[in-house]
Amino acid sequence: MALSRKDLLGLEQLDAKEIESVLNTAGPFKSLFTRSIKKTPTLRGKTVVNLFYEPSTRTRTSFEIAAKRLSADVVSIAASTSSVVKGESLIDTGKTMEAMKADIIIIRHSLAGAPSVLARNLNSSIINAGDGFHEHPTQGLLDLFTIREKKKRIKGLKVLLVGDILHSRVAKSNIWGLTKLGAEIRVAGPPTLIPKNIPDLGVKVFYDLDEAIKDVDVVNILRIQLERQQENLFPSVHEYIELYQMNRERLSKAKSDVLIMHPGPMNRGIEITSDVADSANAVINEQVTNGIAVRMAVLYLLSGSTGKKAR
């Protein structure tokens, strides 16, 4: 089985059937974690390249572990230590990797659309590991997998995204994926951090978190990018804590079995308190584990797609 495309560039391009194919494939891969031998020869002889133009720990490591558990040969390249610092272009770097017989190239880049540029110019499969403020599709998929695993469904659930929606590629992928699988999406945050056109995606906008959280099934808390505070997009961190921090008092307004999610890394004490992050409602560590299974599924499904035209 394979995806009907050679690349994973975003959940906007996938239909519900393709998304469900990834989620269904990830389940058996997760079962490998309980075995004494946690590897399968599925991608033996394949070469996977991690090409990261931005710093990353979780995503890069997760992809590396996923590829190695599938028995692929893995090469990780940081742009700061590559020929990029000598002025080599993105396409030339990609073509060099392809000439070295890279079957799958995983790229994180600060510019939205960079993975699409590679996909159009290479025969290797391209996986978007986060591009600018655009998308982070495998994070979106692992969030969907976690929700479905815990709630047994996605259709009809009320899901709340809280925080910096404007700059969050995680939020974009969650919105596309959840909407296609039939969830109701709410977003909450300071007005300056909510995109003006987001209602066009069928999303309900709230500026009052206490109102937004009522009756929701899932709360996905986004990291406040403190570096953005230099742009004065909200008055102060203290005010953000007062209005949008997820704490016990606010959690009590949601359903008793609400799921608390966070893509990491967390700013404890700012967007989320430690007692909430470590509560029985939180599935944050499980998201990390599920990320490996989902990325194994993506690598496996794309490994049969190399040579297909991008769509």
C-alpha positions in Angstrom: 0.0 0.0 0.0 1.2 3.5 -0.7 0.0 7.1 -0.8 -1.3 8.2 -4.2 1.4 10.9 -4.3 5.2 10.9 -3.9 5.4 13.8 -1.3 3.8 14.8 1.9 3.8 18.6 1.8 0.7 19.5 3.9 -2.6 18.2 5.1 -4.3 20.8 2.9 -3.5 18.6 -0.1 -4.6 15.3 1.4 -8.2 14.0 1.4 -9.9 12.3 4.3 -9.2 8.8 2.9 -5.4 9.5 2.6 -5.3 10.9 6.2 -7.1 7.8 7.5 -4.7 5.6 5.6 -1.8 7.1 7.5 -3.6 6.8 10.8 -4.6 3.2 10.1 -1.0 2.3 9.2 0.5 3.9 12.3 -1.4 1.6 14.6 0.5 -1.6 13.8 3.8 0.3 13.9 3.0 1.5 17.4 2.6 -2.1 18.5 6.3 -2.6 17.6 7.2 -0.5 20.6 6.1 -3.3 23.0 8.3 -5.9 21.4 11.9 -6.8 22.5 13.1 -6.3 18.9 11.7 -2.9 17.8 12.8 -3.0 14.2 11.3 -4.2 10.9 13.2 -4.6 7.6 10.5 -2.7 5.7 12.9 0.0 4.4 16.1 -1.9 4.2 18.2 -0.6 1.4 16.4 2.8 1.3 18.2 6.0 2.2 16.4 8.7 4.2 18.0 12.2 4.6 17.0 14.7 7.3 17.7 18.1 5.9 17.1 20.7 8.6 17.5 24.4 8.0 16.1 25.3 11.4 17.0 23.9 14.8 14.9 20.9 15.9 15.2 18.2 18.6 11.8 16.5 18.7 10.9 16.3 15.0 14.4 15.5 13.8 15.0 12.8 16.4 11.5 11.4 15.9 12.1 11.0 12.1 15.5 9.5 12.7 14.2 6.9 15.1 11.3 6.1 12.8 13.5 5.6 9.8 16.0 3.4 11.8 13.2 1.3 13.1 12.2 0.6 9.5 15.9 -0.4 8.9 16.6 2.5 6.5 20.0 4.2 6.2 19.7 7.6 7.8 21.7 10.7 7.2 21.1 13.9 9.2 22.3 17.2 7.9 22.1 20.6 9.6 22.3 23.5 7.3 24.7 25.3 9.6 27.4 22.6 8.9 26.6 22.0 5.2 27.5 23.7 1.9 24.5 25.9 2.4 26.7 28.3 4.4 28.9 28.5 1.3 26.0 29.8 -0.7 24.6 26.5 -2.2 21.0 26.8 -3.3 18.2 24.7 -1.9 17.6 23.0 -5.3 21.3 22.3 -5.7 21.5 20.8 -2.2 18.5 18.6 -3.0 19.9 17.5 -6.3 23.2 16.6 -4.5 21.2 14.4 -2.0 19.3 12.8 -4.9 22.6 12.1 -6.8 23.7 10.2 -3.6 20.6 8.1 -4.1 18.4 9.6 -1.3 15.0 8.0 -1.6 13.2 10.3 0.9 14.3 13.8 1.9 12.8 15.2 5.1 13.1 19.0 5.2 12.5 21.7 7.7 12.9 25.3 6.4 12.1 28.8 7.7 10.4 29.7 4.4 6.9 28.6 3.5 6.9 26.6 0.3 10.5 25.4 0.4 9.5 21.7 0.5 7.2 22.3 -2.5 10.2 23.7 -4.4 12.2 20.5 -3.8 9.2 18.3 -4.7 8.8 20.0 -8.1 12.5 19.6 -8.9 13.4 16.2 -7.5 12.2 12.6 -8.1 13.0 11.7 -4.4 10.0 11.8 -2.1 9.9 15.0 0.0 8.4 15.2 3.5 7.6 18.6 5.0 8.9 18.7 8.6 7.7 22.3 9.0 8.0 25.2 6.6 7.7 28.7 8.0 4.2 29.6 9.2 2.7 27.2 6.6 2.3 23.6 7.8 3.8 20.8 9.9 1.9 17.8 8.5 3.4 15.0 10.5 2.6 16.9 13.8 -0.9 17.3 12.6 -1.1 13.6 11.8 0.2 12.5 15.2 -2.2 14.8 16.9 -5.1 13.3 14.9 -3.8 9.8 15.7 -3.6 10.6 19.4 -7.1 12.0 19.5 -8.6 9.1 17.6 -6.7 6.6 19.8 -8.1 8.2 23.0 -11.6 9.2 21.9 -12.1 6.4 19.4 -13.4 8.9 16.8 -12.8 12.4 15.4 -16.0 13.1 13.7 -18.3 15.3 15.8 -15.6 16.2 18.5 -15.1 19.8 19.6 -11.4 20.7 19.4 -10.0 23.9 20.8 -6.6 25.3 19.7 -5.3 27.9 22.1 -2.5 30.5 21.6 -0.5 31.9 18.7 -2.6 30.7 15.8 -1.1 33.3 13.5 2.4 31.9 13.5 1.7 28.3 14.2 2.2 25.8 11.4 0.9 23.1 13.8 -2.4 24.9 14.1 -2.7 25.1 10.3 -2.1 21.3 9.9 -4.5 20.5 12.7 -7.2 22.7 11.2 -7.0 21.1 7.8 -6.8 17.5 9.2 -9.5 17.8 11.8 -11.9 19.6 9.5 -11.5 16.9 6.8 -12.3 14.2 9.4 -15.4 16.0 10.7 -14.4 17.7 13.9 -15.6 21.1 15.0 -12.7 23.5 15.5 -12.5 26.4 17.8 -9.5 28.8 18.2 -8.8 31.1 21.1 -6.1 33.7 21.7 -5.3 37.4 21.6 -6.8 39.2 18.6 -3.4 40.0 17.3 -2.5 36.3 17.1 -5.6 35.1 15.3 -5.5 35.3 11.5 -8.2 37.6 10.1 -9.3 35.1 7.4 -9.5 32.0 9.7 -13.3 31.9 9.8 -13.1 31.1 6.1 -11.8 27.7 7.1 -15.0 27.0 9.1 -13.3 27.7 12.4 -15.1 29.4 15.3 -13.1 32.3 16.8 -13.1 33.1 20.6 -11.1 35.8 22.4 -12.4 34.6 25.8 -10.8 31.3 26.7 -13.3 30.7 29.6 -16.1 30.7 27.0 -14.2 28.8 24.3 -13.3 25.9 26.6 -16.9 25.0 27.5 -18.0 21.5 26.4 -14.8 20.9 24.3 -13.4 17.3 24.0 -9.8 18.3 23.2 -7.6 21.3 24.0 -4.4 21.6 22.0 -2.2 24.3 23.6 0.3 26.0 21.3 3.6 27.2 22.4 3.9 31.0 22.9 6.8 32.0 20.8 8.5 34.4 23.2 10.7 35.7 20.4 7.5 37.2 18.9 7.0 39.3 22.0 9.6 41.6 20.6 7.0 42.5 18.0 4.5 43.6 20.8 1.8 41.3 19.5 0.3 41.2 23.0 0.8 43.6 25.8 2.8 41.4 28.2 3.5 37.8 29.2 1.8 38.5 32.5 -1.4 39.5 30.7 -1.2 36.5 28.4 -1.0 34.3 31.6 -4.0 36.0 33.1 -6.2 35.6 30.0 -5.0 32.5 28.2 -3.0 30.2 30.4 -4.4 26.7 30.8 -4.7 26.1 34.5 -6.8 24.0 36.8 -9.6 26.6 37.2 -10.0 26.9 33.4 -9.7 23.1 32.9 -12.7 22.6 35.3 -14.9 24.4 32.7 -14.3 21.7 30.1 -15.6 18.2 30.0 -14.2 16.0 32.8 -12.5 13.7 30.2 -11.1 16.5 28.1 -7.7 15.7 26.4 -4.9 18.2 27.0 -2.3 18.3 24.2 0.8 20.3 23.4 3.2 20.0 20.5 6.2 20.9 22.6 8.4 22.3 23.8 6.2 23.7 26.6 6.7 27.0 28.4 5.6 25.7 31.8 4.0 28.5 33.8 3.2 30.6 30.7 0.8 28.8 28.3 0.2 25.9 30.7 0.7 25.2 34.4 2.7 22.1 35.5 -0.3 20.6 37.3 -2.3 20.6 34.1 0.7 19.4 32.0 1.2 16.5 34.4 -2.5 15.7 35.0 -4.3 12.5 34.0 -6.0 14.5 31.2 -2.7 15.3 29.5 -1.4 13.1 26.7 1.6 15.2 25.9 4.2 12.4 26.3 2.0 10.0 24.4 2.0 12.5 21.5 5.8 12.1 21.4 5.5 8.3 21.2 2.8 8.4 18.7 4.9 10.8 16.6 7.4 7.9 15.9 4.6 5.5 14.8 3.0 8.1 12.5 6.3 9.0 10.9 7.0 5.3 10.4 3.7 5.1 8.6 4.5 8.1 6.4 7.9 6.8 5.5 6.5 3.4 4.7 3.6 4.7 2.6 5.8 7.1 0.7 8.5 4.4 0.1 6.2 2.8 -2.5 5.5 6.2 -4.1 8.9 7.3 -5.3 8.8 8.2 -9.0 5.1 9.2 -8.9 4.3 12.8 -9.9 3.6 15.2 -7.2 0.0 16.4 -6.9 
